[in-house]
Amino acid sequence: LAMRYGNHPAVIGWQIDNEPGHYGVVDYSENAQLKFRIWLQKKYGTIDKLNDTWGTSFWSETYQNFEQIRLPNQQEVPEKPNPHAMLDLNRFMADELAGFVNMQADILRRHIHKDQWITTNLIPVFNPVDPVRIDHTDFLTYTRYLVTGHNQGIGSQGFRMGIPEDLGFSNDQFRNRVGKTFGVMELQPGQVNWGVYNPQPLPGAVRMWVYHVFAGGGKFVCNYRFRQPLKGSEQYHYGMIMTDGVTLSPGGEEYVRITQEMKKLRAAYDKKSRMPKQLASRRIGLLFDMNNYWEMEFQRQTDQWWTMPHIHKYYNLLKSFAAPVDVISEKEDFSGYPFLIAPAYQLLDNNLVERWTEYVKNGGHLILTYRTGQKDRDAKLWEAPLAAPIHQLAGINSLYYDHLPHSLYGKVDFGSEEYAWNNWADVLTSAAGTDVWAVYADQFYKGAASVIHRRLGKGTVTYIGTDTDDGKLEKEVVRRVYTEAGVPTEDLP
């Protein structure tokens, strides 16, 4: 294909595959089993090292050789699989998927014209996809369907618009991947056929989504699809053109309007314009890593824990401050951000803690939340107090965590307000020189710290130990971080 069409004037670019990893289905074939063993042998070298890392002496899981290892499969074990094996399974699948895309990108690159770009489209945060691993394309794109009955959105008609973070977080994540640009390969032009239920989008919603993508730095938006099909599996999936093949659908009419408006916007565009200083002062890097997602989703510890809603909670409150957010990986330089937040960053090493420490000493404001630093990169608890590597940085003497039943809410005092929680609570004992911002108002640890804050060098570290349903506590704590740094914030819906 590359040799045949690599210089064809009608071809502007190449999309490898379609939503690779979309269905999150694990291949348990013998070929996959073999590849997994090869991947493990390359990573660990010896079976003794694997046994030690996976803790296989527990529950009599010890392996004598790599040939005995099978892909962890819930259908083959009476209990949940070994968590370390599950973490490696997700890493293996993400590496296989990335290798599949990168390999094809390399083949294309040898034969196509330099003006033809290479991309693939991903569904954000969908096992086993890790966008950071796919780095041989020119840029990445993502797929988003916002009105499918999977969420109620905001307000009584929110189900016709979707939730803003589905576009916002994806924009801010994909903008910082390979090529430092992105597009959207699939955006629905109207009603779909495969949702939980399939409502009509609110008039104007399609236009809103498109502008949301461009406002987030996207360079193009494609929709799926142009014509509504008359037969096949997606007969009831809208296109920009309706079933007669001529008439514009409501979404199609919005695309026509957008196209006309784009001409006016291009004419008014000023290439010299820069982010206003007031906004730039609020810039924050949100550190996100799929390894943490995989590990915590498998070992949630409470049925009230969901990793992405936790991260989106902080993302949304930052957006309400009108704070520009970049969703970044550890590959990025932290120093360009006045603020840095690492929500529930459970797996880490001493090198990352040293980078955070240096960042703070040089004037950065670091925000950490519950679960951060509890384990090393192999998901092993430290042979030390819980979350020991971050204690000195955050000003912690000791901590343990608590959960409450669904029907019982604990209280936290912060300032003059009281906040309710029952999801997760890190109960903190602060070190000397650390300020206690919030305390638990009940339970047997009444008076223990919930939120702590300390100055270090030119910057600050804040540790938020409590997870609330409504996020009001977290919002006011993060607002105080900005206020004490002398940076004003907005209060947007």
PyMOL commands that set and color helices and strands:
alter all, ss='L'
color gray80, all
select helices_A, chain A and resi 2-5+30-44+47-54+58-60+66-68+83-111+131-133+158-160+165-174+178-180+205-215+250-268+277-280+290-298+307-320+334-336+350-361+388-394+472-484
alter helices_A, ss='H'
color red, helices_A
select strands_A, chain A and resi 13-15+117-119+121-122+140-144+182-187+284-287+325-328+339-342+365-369+396-402+410-414+417-421+424-430+435-440+449-456+459-464+466-467
alter strands_A, ss='S'
color yellow, strands_A
deselect
rebuild
show_as cartoon
